[in-house]
Amino acid sequence: MVQAYYRPETLEEALGLLGREKDARLLAGGSYLLSPQFKDRAISAIAISSLLPQGIERRKDSLIIGAGICFQSLADSSLVPEALRQAALGMANRNVRNRATVGGNIGADRSCSSLLPFFLVAEAIYHRAGSDPIPAQRWREEPPGIITAVEFPLPAGRSFAYGRYSRSACDLALIGCAVRADLGAGRLDNLRVALGGLSAHAQRYPGLEASLEGKPLPPRAELEEMAQAFFSPIDDLRGSAAFKRRRAAVLLADLLGSLKERRL
């Protein structure tokens, strides 16, 4: 329930309100604030959609995405990797994708986030209003702030893949997974693996990455068995820990096997 609504004219003013107002929430597309958890909760909404960049720019070997861009525009762009387009398309339906923003998805930091697994494996940098840029991996450790853009490297030869498992096409992802590697001589180099849905927040799995780094992709059955040892899912209404562990391993094997077809 919104008890106060603010429409600042600058990002500096928005930051001041964010630090001053009780239970302040940033409002861009608004799709997250419509979720049931805020129904009976008094919040102060700070509208910032007009203050955020909404473009996509390729600079040499990196990509910069404005935090105010909506999911549908991201999915429609020819500048972004196919895996990121698929991650954006994983958000509900077109109506929601036309409202939900990149910055809002990061700020909500939900386990079922469509974009966070990709940004984690891409080793993205979040540009922030009034603060230095910060790696995606450290965002949760920082005080609340305003993300203005996301930037990540896109060197030649890098491959990405993204996949999700959900109960229906428009449902939230039960499990979301992103992988990245530099493919050379049949090996997985600079491998990164991130999953959402297994814990409270999307996260990378460095132990799993290290076990596969610099090696050929193992046989599928071996890969699935090995991967399950690194997952410690939570039991909840969406599925048992055993089911999630098994399903995550299958999804990971699918994506790693597809990397050779997705080179930039």
Residue pairs with C-beta under 8 A, 6 or more apart in sequence:
1 38
1 39
1 40
1 41
1 42
1 43
2 33
2 43
2 44
2 45
3 42
3 43
3 44
4 21
4 44
4 45
5 44
5 45
5 47
6 14
6 17
6 21
6 44
6 45
6 46
6 47
7 47
8 14
8 16
8 17
8 46
8 47
8 48
8 51
10 51
11 48
11 51
11 129
11 130
11 146
11 148
12 129
12 130
14 26
14 46
14 48
14 51
14 129
14 146
15 129
15 130
15 145
15 146
17 24
17 44
17 46
18 24
18 26
18 46
18 144
18 145
18 146
19 144
21 44
21 46
22 44
23 41
23 42
23 43
23 44
24 43
24 44
24 45
24 46
25 33
25 38
25 43
25 44
25 45
25 46
26 46
26 48
26 103
26 104
26 107
26 146
27 33
27 45
27 46
27 47
27 48
27 49
28 47
28 48
28 49
28 52
28 67
28 68
28 101
28 103
28 104
29 49
29 70
29 99
29 100
29 101
29 104
30 99
31 96
31 99
31 100
31 104
32 100
32 104
32 105
32 107
32 108
32 110
33 43
33 45
48 68
48 146
49 68
49 101
51 68
52 66
52 67
52 68
52 101
52 103
52 148
53 66
53 67
53 68
53 69
53 148
53 149
54 66
54 68
54 69
54 70
54 73
55 66
55 69
56 63
56 64
56 65
56 66
56 69
56 73
56 74
56 77
56 79
56 80
57 63
57 64
57 79
58 64
58 79
58 154
61 153
61 154
61 155
61 156
62 151
62 152
62 153
62 154
63 79
63 80
63 151
63 152
63 154
64 149
64 150
64 151
65 74
65 80
65 102
65 149
65 150
65 151
66 102
66 148
66 149
67 101
67 102
67 103
67 106
67 146
67 147
67 148
67 149
67 150
68 101
68 102
68 103
69 101
69 102
70 97
70 98
70 99
70 100
70 101
70 102
71 88
71 89
71 91
71 96
71 97
71 98
71 100
71 101
71 102
71 105
71 114
72 88
72 94
72 97
72 98
74 80
74 84
74 85
74 88
74 102
75 85
75 88
75 89
75 97
77 85
81 154
81 160
81 262
81 264
82 160
82 262
83 118
83 160
83 161
83 162
83 178
83 262
84 115
84 118
84 160
84 162
86 162
86 163
87 114
87 115
87 117
87 118
87 162
87 164
87 176
87 178
88 97
88 114
88 115
89 97
90 114
90 162
90 164
90 166
90 173
90 176
91 97
91 100
91 105
91 114
92 100
92 170
92 172
93 170
102 115
102 150
103 146
103 147
103 148
105 113
105 114
105 115
105 116
106 113
106 115
106 116
106 119
106 126
106 136
106 139
106 147
106 150
107 147
109 116
109 139
109 140
109 201
110 196
110 201
111 196
111 197
111 198
111 199
111 200
111 201
111 202
112 172
112 173
112 174
112 176
112 196
112 197
113 176
113 196
113 202
114 164
114 173
114 176
116 136
116 194
116 196
116 201
116 202
117 162
117 176
117 177
117 178
117 194
117 195
117 196
117 202
118 160
118 162
118 178
118 194
119 136
119 150
119 152
120 136
120 137
120 178
120 192
120 194
120 202
120 203
120 204
121 160
121 178
121 179
121 180
121 192
121 193
121 194
121 204
122 136
122 152
122 153
122 160
122 178
122 180
122 192
123 135
123 136
123 137
123 152
123 153
123 192
124 135
124 136
124 150
124 151
124 152
125 133
125 134
125 135
125 136
125 150
125 151
125 152
126 133
126 134
126 135
126 136
126 139
126 147
126 149
126 150
127 133
127 147
127 148
127 149
127 150
127 151
128 134
128 145
128 146
128 147
128 148
129 145
129 146
129 147
129 148
130 145
130 146
131 142
131 145
133 151
134 142
136 150
137 204
140 201
154 264
155 182
155 264
156 264
157 182
157 183
157 184
157 263
157 264
158 180
158 181
158 182
158 190
158 263
158 264
159 180
159 181
159 182
159 183
159 259
159 260
159 262
159 263
159 264
160 178
160 179
160 180
160 259
160 262
160 264
161 178
161 179
161 180
161 255
161 256
161 258
161 259
161 262
162 176
162 177
162 178
162 179
162 255
163 176
163 177
163 251
163 254
163 255
164 173
164 174
164 175
164 176
164 177
164 251
165 173
165 174
165 175
165 176
165 247
165 251
166 172
166 173
166 174
167 174
167 238
173 196
173 197
174 197
174 238
174 239
174 244
174 247
175 195
175 196
175 197
175 198
175 244
175 247
175 248
175 251
176 195
176 196
176 197
176 202
177 193
177 194
177 195
177 196
177 248
177 251
177 252
177 255
178 193
178 194
178 195
178 255
179 191
179 192
179 193
179 194
179 252
179 255
179 256
179 259
180 190
180 191
180 192
181 188
181 189
181 190
181 191
181 192
181 256
181 259
182 189
182 190
183 189
183 259
183 260
183 263
186 216
187 214
187 215
187 216
188 212
188 213
188 214
188 215
188 216
188 217
188 256
188 259
189 213
189 214
190 213
191 209
191 212
191 213
192 204
192 209
193 204
193 205
193 208
193 209
193 252
194 202
194 203
194 204
194 205
195 202
195 203
195 205
195 231
195 248
195 252
196 202
196 203
197 233
197 238
197 244
197 248
198 231
198 232
198 233
198 234
198 244
198 245
198 248
199 232
199 233
199 234
200 234
205 230
205 231
207 230
208 226
208 227
208 230
211 226
211 230
212 218
212 256
217 223
217 256
217 257
218 226
220 253
220 257
223 249
223 252
223 253
223 256
224 246
224 249
224 250
224 252
224 253
225 249
227 248
227 249
227 252
227 253
228 245
228 246
228 248
228 249
231 244
231 245
231 248
231 249
232 241
232 245
233 241
233 244
233 245
233 248
234 241
234 244
235 241
238 244
239 247
